[in-house]
Amino acid sequence: MTSLPAHSFLDLITTQQPLHLPHGPLSGVYLSADGAPVIEMALENGNSATRVMTLHATTHTPVITQTPSLYEEETTPLIYATDTGEWWQVEERDGSRSPRFHIGSFADAQASLPIGKTDVRWNDHRFVNFNRACLVSTLIQAGYGPGTHFIGICPGCRNEEVIVGQGVSPQVQAALSTGLQSFVLWYKDTDRYDIHIHEILPAVPQTFGSHFAFDSDIFGRSLHPEVPQWVWFDIGFYDAHIVTVRRRNASLQVTGTKIADGMASVVRDMGIFLRQAHFSQMEPLSYGSALEMMRRGQVYIGGLPLEGAEQEKGKQLIAAYKDREGGNLIRTLLAHHPTLDAVFAFTGGGSIDLAHQIRRQTQHHPPHLIKCLAEDVARIANIAGIFLLLNLAKRKQSRRGILA
């Protein structure tokens, strides 16, 4: 895996170095025009999970949360439960509360949220409530207690939803403006969070976040000004994107598009393959179960791993299937750049799962022109860059004496 450039924002975060500016710790709070403190928060909705980043209220250290895209409402009262985990309720305008709902690991694994276009997802009330809970959960982890909080949000959006010269598409902007409105949320019946959305900053293409966090220091200066072009292959679970970043003197030009389905295309038929090849008694696999088997390299039947010769046979079949399907996905991405005309960089959860296939498909490329982010980096790179862009924008306004 690629080591991070020294002093890059990603390097500072992953090595847990202090985030310091010449005058003191990096602040994640700015003042509104009427003097109210506004908390800076970056929000990235992947198809499989949502990530939120802010800085801790007292230590100023980065706080990044990742919540699987699961949302479950309690439709009937529970008769008995040993532990209902975390739950949330929206306080309506008349003071009443919505039914309890659970998110992420506390929700039913089958209660997936819609995937796809940003404007479609934000028009679903479940998705809106899910994001509200993700934001408050992050505030809790960042040391903010119950009460009233003002936040400024910089969202990420799908790469293809940004129009060159115009920013995010009108449909996406309208959906974000409608979905990201002030709200009151209760946590576990006792903690009331009155959240005022003070400002929604222009959305950032998600994969550009990876590039910016990798290539920039804490002041936003490029650490590789000599590189004229980067090509980022962002492999998510449902989507695989290519984002090209071109340097034109002091300016950047960024283009991006979805090229293929992501890891879902790799694991989609694994259950069928295993049943036809050897394990005819295996039940059909969900995407999640197939991905877990692929990551472990083991076949599970009835929730238990196989043993002996059957276990070895399962390992061989999974490895062969992963090489074939994963290799096909990497070849599809690389086919869009048949000549090595840039630095190639791989990010996203799929780049972790397919690291071996990436190495095989790029083995004849000069090593210094291939970057593959490590597991702990790839999962947070997008959100780190989005937050840095938000923070830099607020620092710039502060220097100019502009209050939001």
C-alpha positions in Angstrom: 0.0 0.0 0.0 1.1 3.6 -0.7 2.6 5.6 2.1 1.0 9.0 2.7 2.9 12.1 1.7 4.5 13.6 4.9 2.5 16.6 6.2 -0.5 15.8 4.0 -3.9 16.3 5.8 -4.5 12.5 5.5 -1.1 11.9 7.1 -1.9 14.2 10.0 -5.2 12.5 10.6 -4.2 8.9 10.4 -1.1 9.4 12.5 -3.1 11.4 15.0 -0.7 14.3 14.9 -1.9 17.6 16.4 -3.7 19.8 14.0 -1.9 23.1 14.6 -1.8 26.4 12.8 0.8 29.1 13.6 -1.5 30.8 16.0 -2.7 27.7 17.8 -4.9 24.6 17.4 -7.0 24.2 14.3 -10.5 25.3 15.1 -13.6 23.6 13.8 -15.9 26.4 14.9 -16.6 29.8 13.3 -18.8 32.7 14.3 -22.0 33.7 12.6 -22.8 37.4 11.9 -24.6 37.6 15.3 -21.8 36.0 17.2 -23.1 32.5 17.6 -20.6 29.6 17.4 -21.1 27.4 14.3 -19.7 23.9 14.3 -18.1 22.8 11.0 -19.3 19.4 9.8 -18.6 17.5 6.6 -21.2 14.9 5.4 -20.6 12.2 2.8 -23.3 9.8 1.8 -21.9 6.7 0.3 -24.3 4.0 -0.9 -23.3 1.5 1.8 -22.4 4.0 4.6 -22.5 7.6 5.6 -19.4 9.4 7.1 -19.4 12.6 9.1 -16.4 14.6 10.2 -15.9 17.4 12.7 -13.3 18.4 15.3 -13.7 17.6 19.0 -15.1 20.4 21.1 -12.2 20.6 23.5 -9.2 18.6 22.1 -9.7 19.9 18.5 -8.8 16.4 17.3 -10.6 14.9 14.2 -13.8 12.9 14.9 -15.0 10.7 12.0 -18.0 8.5 12.2 -19.1 5.8 9.7 -22.6 4.5 9.9 -23.9 1.7 7.7 -26.9 2.7 5.5 -29.5 1.0 7.6 -32.7 2.6 9.1 -35.4 0.8 11.0 -38.6 2.3 12.6 -40.4 0.7 15.4 -43.8 0.0 14.0 -45.3 -1.9 17.0 -44.5 -1.5 20.7 -42.0 -3.9 22.1 -43.3 -6.5 24.6 -39.9 -7.3 25.9 -36.3 -6.6 24.9 -33.1 -7.1 26.8 -31.4 -4.2 25.2 -32.8 -1.9 22.4 -29.4 -0.2 21.9 -29.5 3.3 20.6 -32.7 4.9 19.4 -33.8 8.3 18.1 -37.0 10.3 17.8 -37.8 13.5 15.9 -39.6 16.2 17.8 -42.4 17.6 15.6 -43.4 21.2 15.6 -46.3 20.5 18.0 -44.0 18.9 20.5 -45.0 15.4 19.8 -42.3 12.8 18.9 -42.0 10.5 16.0 -41.9 6.7 16.4 -38.5 5.5 17.6 -36.0 4.6 14.9 -32.6 2.9 14.8 -29.7 3.4 12.4 -26.6 1.6 11.4 -25.6 -1.5 13.5 -28.6 -1.0 15.7 -31.0 -1.4 12.8 -32.2 -4.6 11.1 -29.5 -5.7 8.6 -32.3 -6.0 6.0 -33.5 -2.4 6.5 -31.3 -0.8 3.8 -31.8 2.7 2.7 -32.3 3.7 -1.0 -29.2 4.0 -3.1 -28.4 6.0 -6.2 -28.8 9.7 -7.0 -28.5 12.3 -4.3 -31.7 14.1 -5.1 -33.7 10.9 -5.0 -32.3 9.8 -1.7 -32.8 13.1 0.1 -36.5 13.1 -0.9 -37.0 10.0 1.3 -38.0 10.9 4.9 -36.1 7.8 6.2 -32.9 9.1 4.6 -33.4 12.5 6.1 -33.9 11.1 9.6 -30.9 8.8 9.2 -28.6 11.7 8.4 -30.0 13.8 11.3 -29.1 10.9 13.6 -25.6 10.6 12.0 -24.9 14.3 12.6 -26.0 14.2 16.2 -24.2 11.0 16.9 -21.0 12.7 15.6 -21.6 15.7 17.8 -22.0 13.4 20.8 -18.7 11.7 20.0 -17.1 15.1 19.6 -18.0 16.1 23.1 -21.1 18.2 22.5 -23.8 17.6 25.0 -27.6 18.1 24.7 -28.9 21.5 24.0 -28.9 24.0 21.0 -26.2 23.8 18.4 -25.6 25.7 15.2 -23.9 23.8 12.4 -22.4 24.6 9.0 -22.5 21.6 6.7 -20.4 20.8 3.6 -21.9 17.8 1.9 -20.2 15.5 -0.6 -22.1 14.5 -3.8 -21.7 11.9 -6.5 -18.9 12.9 -8.9 -21.2 13.1 -12.0 -23.6 15.4 -10.2 -21.3 18.4 -10.5 -21.5 20.5 -13.6 -18.3 22.2 -14.8 -18.5 25.9 -14.3 -21.9 25.7 -12.5 -21.2 23.5 -9.4 -23.7 20.9 -8.2 -26.8 20.3 -10.4 -29.9 22.3 -9.5 -31.8 19.1 -8.6 -29.2 18.1 -6.1 -28.9 21.5 -4.6 -32.7 21.7 -4.1 -32.8 18.3 -2.5 -30.0 19.2 -0.1 -31.7 22.5 0.8 -35.0 20.7 1.5 -33.5 17.8 3.4 -30.9 19.6 5.4 -33.2 21.9 7.5 -33.1 22.6 11.2 -34.5 19.9 13.5 -34.9 18.6 17.0 -33.8 15.1 17.8 -34.1 13.1 21.0 -31.5 10.5 21.9 -32.7 7.6 24.1 -35.7 9.6 25.4 -33.5 11.8 27.6 -31.1 13.9 25.5 -32.7 16.7 23.4 -30.6 18.1 20.6 -31.9 21.3 19.0 -29.9 21.6 15.7 -30.0 24.8 13.7 -28.6 24.4 10.1 -26.9 27.7 9.9 -25.4 27.2 6.4 -25.0 24.6 3.7 -21.8 25.1 1.7 -21.5 24.1 -2.0 -21.3 20.3 -2.3 -17.9 18.7 -3.1 -17.4 15.8 -5.6 -16.7 12.9 -3.2 -13.6 11.5 -4.9 -12.0 15.0 -5.2 -12.1 14.9 -1.4 -9.6 11.9 -1.5 -7.3 13.8 -3.9 -7.4 17.0 -1.9 -6.7 15.3 1.5 -3.9 13.2 -0.1 -2.3 16.1 -2.1 -2.7 19.0 0.3 -1.2 20.1 3.6 -3.2 21.7 6.4 -3.0 25.1 4.6 -4.4 23.7 1.4 -1.1 23.8 -0.5 -0.4 21.1 -3.0 2.4 18.7 -2.1 2.9 17.6 -5.7 2.7 20.8 -7.8 4.9 19.1 -10.4 2.3 16.5 -11.3 0.1 17.7 -14.2 -2.6 15.1 -13.9 -4.0 12.6 -11.5 -6.5 9.8 -12.3 -8.4 8.5 -9.3 -10.2 5.2 -9.4 -12.8 5.2 -6.6 -14.3 1.7 -6.1 -17.3 1.8 -3.8 -19.7 -1.0 -3.1 -22.3 -0.1 -5.7 -20.4 2.3 -7.9 -16.9 2.6 -9.5 -15.9 6.2 -10.5 -13.0 7.7 -12.4 -12.1 11.3 -11.4 -9.4 13.2 -13.3 -7.7 16.1 -11.7 -5.7 18.3 -14.1 -3.4 21.1 -13.0 -3.4 24.2 -15.2 -0.8 26.5 -13.6 -2.4 27.6 -10.4 -5.9 26.2 -11.1 -7.4 22.7 -11.1 -9.8 21.1 -13.5 -11.8 18.2 -12.2 -14.0 15.8 -14.2 -15.7 12.6 -13.0 -18.0 9.9 -14.1 -19.4 6.5 -13.1 -17.7 3.8 -15.1 -19.2 0.6 -13.7 -20.9 -1.0 -10.7 -18.5 -1.4 -7.8 -18.0 -4.4 -5.5 -21.6 -5.4 -6.0 -20.7 -6.4 -9.5 -18.0 -8.6 -8.2 -20.0 -10.4 -5.5 -23.3 -10.5 -7.3 -23.0 -14.0 -8.7 -20.6 -15.6 -6.2 -23.3 -17.7 -4.6 -24.4 -19.1 -7.9 -20.8 -19.8 -8.8 -20.1 -21.7 -5.6 -23.3 -23.7 -5.8 -22.6 -24.7 -9.4 -19.0 -25.4 -8.8 -19.3 -27.6 -5.7 -21.6 -26.5 -2.9 -25.0 -27.3 -4.3 -26.6 -27.3 -0.9 -25.7 -23.6 -0.2 -28.6 -21.1 0.2 -28.6 -18.0 -2.0 -26.3 -15.3 -0.7 -27.1 -11.7 0.0 -24.6 -9.1 -1.3 -23.4 -8.6 2.3 -22.9 -12.3 3.0 -21.1 -12.8 -0.3 -18.7 -9.9 0.4 -18.0 -11.2 3.9 -17.2 -14.7 2.6 -14.9 -13.1 -0.1 -13.1 -11.0 2.5 -12.6 -14.0 4.8 -11.8 -16.4 1.9 -14.0 -19.0 3.5 -17.3 -20.7 2.6 -20.0 -20.6 5.3 -23.0 -22.9 5.2 -25.7 -22.6 7.9 -23.6 -19.7 9.4 -20.6 -22.0 10.1 -17.3 -22.3 8.3 -16.5 -25.6 6.6 -13.7 -27.8 7.8 -10.9 -30.0 6.3 -10.9 -30.7 2.6 -14.2 -28.8 2.0 -12.8 -25.7 3.6 -9.7 -25.8 1.4 -11.9 -26.4 -1.7 -14.0 -23.3 -0.7 -10.9 -21.2 -0.3 -9.7 -22.1 -3.8 -13.0 -21.5 -5.4 -13.4 -18.0 -3.8 -9.9 -17.0 -4.7 -10.5 -18.1 -8.4 -13.8 -16.3 -8.5 -12.3 -13.1 -7.0 -9.4 -13.1 -9.4 -11.7 -13.5 -12.3 -14.5 -11.0 -11.4 -12.3 -8.5 -9.5 -9.7 -8.6 -12.3 -12.5 -7.8 -14.8 -13.5 -4.8 -12.8 -10.0 -3.4 -12.6 -9.4 -4.0 -16.3 -12.6 -2.2 -17.1 -11.4 0.9 -15.1 -7.9 0.8 -16.6 -9.3 0.4 -20.1 -10.4 4.0 -19.9 -6.8 5.1 -19.6 -4.9 2.7 -21.9 -1.8 4.9 -21.8 -0.1 5.9 -18.5 -0.8 9.6 -18.9 -1.1 10.5 -15.2 -0.5 9.3 -11.7 -3.1 6.5 -11.1 -4.5 6.4 -7.6 -7.0 3.9 -6.2 -9.3 4.6 -3.3 -12.6 3.4 -1.8 -13.5 0.3 0.0 -13.3 -1.8 -3.1 -9.6 -0.9 -3.6 -9.0 -2.6 -0.2 -10.9 -5.8 -1.2 -9.2 -5.9 -4.6 -5.7 -4.8 -3.6 -4.2 -8.0 -5.0 -6.0 -7.7 -8.3 -4.9 -4.0 -8.6 -1.3 -5.0 -8.1 -1.5 -7.7 -10.7 -3.1 -5.4 -13.3 -0.6 -2.6 -12.7 2.5 -4.7 -12.2 4.1 -3.4 -15.4 3.5 0.3 -14.6 6.3 2.3 -13.0 5.7 1.9 -9.2 6.0 5.6 -8.4 3.0 6.3 -10.7 0.6 3.9 -8.9 -0.9 4.9 -5.6 -3.2 2.6 -3.6 -4.5 3.9 -0.3 -4.3 1.6 2.7 -7.5 0.3 4.4 -7.6 2.8 7.2 -7.0 5.6 4.8 -9.3 4.7 1.9 -12.3 4.6 4.1 -11.9 8.2 5.4 -10.1 9.9 2.5 -13.2 11.5 0.9 -14.6 12.9 4.1 -11.3 14.2 5.2 -10.8 16.2 2.0 -14.4 17.6 2.2 -13.8 18.8 5.8 -10.5 20.4 4.9 -12.1 22.3 2.0 -14.9 23.5 4.4 -12.4 24.5 7.0 -10.2 26.4 4.5 -13.2 28.3 3.2 -14.1 29.5 6.7 -10.4 30.4 7.5 -10.4 32.5 4.3 -13.6 34.3 5.2 -12.2 34.9 8.7 -9.0 36.5 7.3 -11.2 38.8 5.2 -13.3 39.7 8.1 -16.4 38.1 6.6 -18.9 36.6 9.1 -21.4 34.0 7.8 
